[in-house]
Amino acid sequence: MHETCDNCSLKYERAPGYFLGSIYINYGLTALLVTIGYVSLHFGQGMPNSQVMPFLIGFCILFPTLFYRYARALWISLDSFFDTQDFWHED
């Protein structure tokens, strides 16, 4: 990953472990969607667990992998919104 943006000089990683928060975003959204999916499919549609679980396990593997970069982008945007100190790289 590049250290800064080529266009605006935005520093991507401010410290080691900076993107740990993006993992929480990714995990939280995955857990929320799986919970909603389970409740709606099992209780709403009346599907048995044997049919619901393979779908949800596949979702738990695919969704975090595909959402990874968007969680990082969301983390950077939240950080730049709430904490602007030392965020922009100055030459």
C-alpha positions, 0 to 999 in steps of 0.5 A, spaced: 500 500 500 502 506 498 504 511 504 500 517 501 495 519 495 499 521 489 493 526 488 492 530 495 498 527 499 493 524 504 497 519 509 493 512 509 497 509 515 498 514 521 501 509 526 502 501 526 496 498 527 492 504 524 487 499 520 485 495 526 478 499 527 476 497 520 477 490 522 471 492 527 467 495 522 468 489 517 466 484 523 460 489 526 457 489 519 458 482 517 455 480 524 449 485 523 447 482 516 448 475 518 443 476 524 438 479 520 439 474 515 438 468 520 432 472 523 428 473 517 430 466 514 429 462 520 423 465 523 420 470 517 420 464 512 420 458 516 427 455 513 430 450 517 437 451 520 440 446 515 438 450 509 440 457 513 446 455 515 450 453 509 448 460 506 450 464 512 457 461 513 458 462 505 456 469 507 461 470 513 467 468 508 465 472 502 462 478 505 468 480 509 473 479 504 469 483 499 468 489 503 475 489 506 477 495 502 471 499 503 471 498 511 478 501 510 476 507 506 470 508 511 475 508 517 480 513 513 474 517 512 471 517 519 478 518 522 479 524 517 472 527 519 473 526 527 481 527 528 484 532 523 490 533 526 496 530 523 492 527 517 495 531 511 502 530 509 505 536 508 512 536 504 
